[in-house]
Each structure stands twice: as C-alpha cells, then as structure tokens.
Amino acid sequence: MAGATWHGSATLRFQADQAGATRLQGGATAPLKLLRHYAAADGRCDVPLLHTAGGLVGGDALSIDLQLEAGSRALISSVAAQKIYGSRHRSRVQPEGRWGTITVETQLAEGAELEWLPQETVLFSGALLDVRHNVELVEGASWLGMDVVRLGRTARGESLEDGCWRSRLNVRRNGRWLLVDQLELGGESLSSSHGLDGEPVLGSLVWAAPASLQKQALEALLQGAQADRSGLEGCMAIGPLDPGLIARYRGPSTQAARFWFFRIWCRIRSLQNLSTPQWPRYWPFQERELALSPAPATATTTAER
C-alpha cells in the first residue's frame, strides 16, 4: 500500500544467574529479528540483532528497549550495516520526504555492564534519519556505546545531497546528566570545517565508567588511545567524561573508525581487569586480524586531543 510504513521493535531483559552468567528474555517484531545469542567465556551475553528488511525507507521506525538487571552483562551488535534509503523527492505527495526514526531506551541497574556496538549506518542520497538514544544508569553500572555513520555511498560517487542525519544521545546517572550529545548533519554542515569538512564518515564512542577513575589511570587510558590512532586515516579526538571518556572520528573510512574504537574497547576492558574483547564473529571477518595490529604505514592520520 502506498505510503505504508513499518515499525519494528525489540525488547530485551538481561538477568545474572547464580553462576555469574547472564540470561536473556525478550523478543522482537519484524523487521527486527534476534539471532541466536550465546554466552561469552566471561558469562557476558552476546546478542546479534538483524534488520531483515535490509534498510529503512521514509516513515519507517525501529524501537529498542533494553533493561539490564543488577550484575548482568551484555554485548549487543548488528549483523550488518544499517541502510537508510533516500526519501527526498521520491513521492509526489510528499516531495520533502519523510524521516526514518531509530529510538533506543536503555536502563542499567547496579553493577550491570552493556556494550552497545552496532555496525555502521549508511545514508543514501536524500535520506532522512532521526536517532534518539536515552541511557539511564545507577552508580556501579557501565555503558559503552559506539555509533559510526556514512553520509552517502561514496564508493559510487554519491553524497548525502539534501538529506539529513540527526542524533541525540542522553546519558544520565541517578538523574544527573552525564552527557547530552546532540548532532545534526546536512546542508552546509557537511562541508563546513565545524562539521564534517567534506568527509563522509562520522564516528562516536562513549564510555560511562562504573565509578570515578584515578587521575593516573585515566591519563594512561587517554594517552594509549591517542597512540592507537597511528596509521589510521582520518581526524580523531578523545577526551574525558566524569567518569569515562568520549572519542570522535571524522574521515573517509568506516573501517578506520571501527579499528580505532575496537582498540579503545580493548583498553577499557583491560583497565577494568576484564577479559580482552574478541572481534565479533558477525563483523567483517577479513578485518579481524587488522583490528589488533597497526594499520599500513601508508595511511595518514590527523591527530587531535
């Protein structure tokens, strides 16, 4: 039916059992689908999330509700890149286009840990996407979130044109704001030096630590993450949160953003005396070994604090 939209949803509840393993209850409605989850060696629940429709068109919506009970631990990622199809000038009825929306609501109880690491989002020419992510934590809970977006299929010589991407990330601990990160990219901001400066890829990684970090430990973490930029093309910056960190990537390569964020993820796990993360088996397998070693020396890096 012309003008019809699709609203997919997923509701996931995680609970730690007496043996320390995390169990999952919940489900999803089309076009979202939960693939078979499994327990990592440390008891963490690893959940692959699949969008079976292949992409969002104007007016489509995805809603994801996550709740982690005390002491539970989970890793959630997507099986493939999320495609957002063009909406502008596709309909005579609504030539201005319709927005696709993705909303994620996350609640973490005492001692819960969530690693939210979806693969990249690719916006086609004329696409409109609004992303909202609200995270509520208590003391002792930890949240690590990654977001990588490519504006236009640049391999085909395509840009976002008159499309637009909006994102708002709200992180609160016990009702106190830890981070409000609101971004909008479209029009002049795609070429402005205060925006993407002509680059097609933007990436963000945020870690809300479970407790305040010692100054020396935080400085070592930031310095190590800065060193991890070596050999990766693009402009990368990192700084502290209270407590935790935020890292930002701007450049031509989703792969470079993913590699850098993976290396930071390894450092965060090490700082917490947790097991070293493994490259998720549903991420690009050909990148597995490259992610752990410096990129080829021919790549260029622009480093910022």
N, C-alpha and C positions, 0 to 999 in steps of 0.2 A: 504493500500500500504506500503510495507517495506520501512523503512527509513522516513516515513512521520512524520511531527511534527505539533504541534498545538499551535497557537498563540492567546491567549485570551487577551482582552483589556477592560478597563473601563475608562470612562471619566466622572468626577463628578464636577459640578459647584454649589457652595453654595452662597446664597444671603439672606441678612436680610431684612425682610419686615418692614413696619412702626410700626407694633405692637411688634417688637422685636423677632419674630420667624424666624428661618432660613428655607429657602426653597431650595429644591434640584432639579436641572435639570441635565440630562445626561443619560447615558445608558452603557450597557456592551455587549460584544460579547462572544460567547461560547469559552471556557468552564466557563468563569466568568458569574455570574448572581447576579443582585441586588435583594435582597428580600425586602419585604415591609418595608419602613422606617417609622419612627414615630417621633413625637416631644416630647422631654422630658419636665418635668414640668418647666424648666428654659428656654424653647424655643430652646434648642440645638437640632439639627437634628441627630438622631441615625440611622446609616446605617449598616445593616448586609450584608456582602459580602460572596457569596458562590462560591466555585470552584466545579462545577458539575462533573468534570472528576474524582474526588477522589484523584488525585495526578499528579505530573509531571514525565514524562519519559525523557530520554536524548534527548536534542534538543528542548523540549517544552519551550515556553516563555509566561510570563504574563507581561503586561504593564498597569500601573495605573496612570492616570493623574488627579490631584486634584487641584482645584482652589477655594479659599475662598475669597469672596469679603469683603469689609470693614464691620466690625461689625458682620459678620456671625460666627456661632459656630457649630461645628460638632464633633461627635464621630463615628469613623469607626472601625469595628472589623470584624473578620471572624467567620463563623458559626461553623467551625470545624477545627481541626488541619490540617495543610498542609503537605501532604505526598510527599516525593521525592524518587522515585524508583531507584534501582540500575542500573548503566549504564556500569560500567567496566565489560569487558569480557562477555557481553551479545550478542555481534554481531561478526561474523567472519570478516565482512567488516571493522568494526571499534572497534577492541577489547579494545582500550584505552578508549572507552566511549565517550559520548557527554554531554556537560554541559546544564543543565536547567538554565533559567535565569528569574529573577523577577526584574523589574525596576519600581520604583515609583518616579514620579515627583510631587512636592508639592509647591504651591505658596500661600502665605498668605498676604492679604492686611492689612491696618491699622485697629487695634482693632479686627482682626479675631483670632479665637481660634480653633485649631484642636487637637483632642486626637486620635492618631493612635495606636490602641491596638489590633492587630491581635492575635489569639491564636497561640500556638507553631507550629514550623516546625519540622517534623520528617524525618531525612535522613536515608534511608535503607542502608544496606551494599553495598559499591561500588557506592553510589550516588555521583553526581557532581552537585553542585548548586552555582551560582553566583548571589548575590543580590546587587543591587545598589539603593540607596535612596538619592535623592537630595532635600533639603528643602531650599526655598528662603523666607525670612521674611523681613518685614519693621519694624520700630520702633512701638511698641504698639501691635504687633502680638505675639501670644503664640503658641508653638508647644510642645506636649508631645508625645513621641514615645516609644514603647515597642517592644522588639524582644526576643523571647525565642526559642532556638533550641536544639533538642535532636539528638545526633550523634549515630545512631544505635538503633535498637529496643532491648534495654537491657533486657526487661522482657522475651524475647525469647533467651537470651544469645548471642545476636548479637551485634557486634561493627560496626563502620564505615568501618573497614578494609582499603582498598586502595582508598576509596572515599575522597572527599574534599568539604569543605564549605568555600566560600569566601563572604565577606560582606564589603561594603564601604558605610558609611553614611557621607554625606556632608551637613553641616548646615551653611548658610550664612545670615547675616542681613545687608541689604543695601550694598551688595557687599563685606562686611567684613567677613572673616572666623570666625565663632564661634566654629566650631568643624569639624575635619576631623578624622573619626574613621574607620580605615582600618584593617580588621582581616582576617586571613586565617588559617583554622584548618584542618589538615590532616597529615598523616605520623608521624614524631617524636613529633610534637606539641600536639598530642593527649595525650601523656604520660609525656611530659616534665613539670617540675614544673613552667616553664614560659608560659606554655599553659594550657591545661585542667587538667594536673596532674592525668590522668586516670579517671577523672569524665566524664559522658556523656552529661551533660547539661550546656549550657552557656546562660545567660540572660543579657540583657542590657535595661536600661530605661534612657531616656534623656529628660530633660525639658529645653526648651529655654523660659525663662521668658519674659513677655512683656516689662519689664523695670528693671533697676537695683534694687536690693533688699538691704534694710538696713542690716547692718552687724549683728545686734542682731537678726533680723527676720530670716536671712539665717542660722545663727548658731543654732537657735532653731529648724529650719526645719531639719537640718542635724542630730542634736542630737536625735530628735524624731524618724527619720528614722532609725538611728542606734539602738535605743531601740526596734523598731518594728522587729528586726531580732530574738529576743528572742524566743526560742522554735522551730525555723525552721532549718532544717538540710542543711548543705552546707556552703560555704565560700562566704561572702557578703561584699562588699566595696562600699563606697559612697563618693563623693567629689563635690565641687562647680564648676560651669561654670560661665562665665561672660556675661550675668547673667543666673542663673539657676543651674542645678545640673546634675550629671551623676551617675548612680548606676549600679553595676555589680554583677551578681550572677554566681557562679561556684559550681556545686554539682551534686547530684544524682536525684534531684526531680524537674520536671517542675511545680508541684503543689506548692512547697515551693517558687520557683521564682515568680510564679503568685501571691501568697498570699502577699509576701513582696512588690511587685510592686503595688498591689492594695492598701495596707496600705499607701505607699508613695503617691499614687494618691489622697487618701483622704486628706492627709496633704497639698498637693499642692492646692487642691480646697479650703480648709479651709483658707490657707494663703491669697488667693485672694478674700476671702469673697463670694465664690460661693457655690452653693448647694452641699451637700455631694453626691458623686457618688454612684450609685447603681450597684451591681454586674450585668453585662449584662445578660439579660434573656436567651441568646443563648450560654452563657458559661456553664460549668458543674454545673447543679443546685444543686448537692449534696455538692458542696463546698461553697455555698452562705453564710451560717452562720459561717463556719470555717474561712472564709477570714477576718471577723471582730473581731475575738477573738484570743487570743494566741493559738498557736499550742500545742499539748500534751507535757507535761514536759519531756517525754521520748526521744524526739527528741534532736539532738545535733547541736550546732551552732559553727562555726568558724568565729569570727568577725575580720574584718579589717577596718581601717579607710578608 
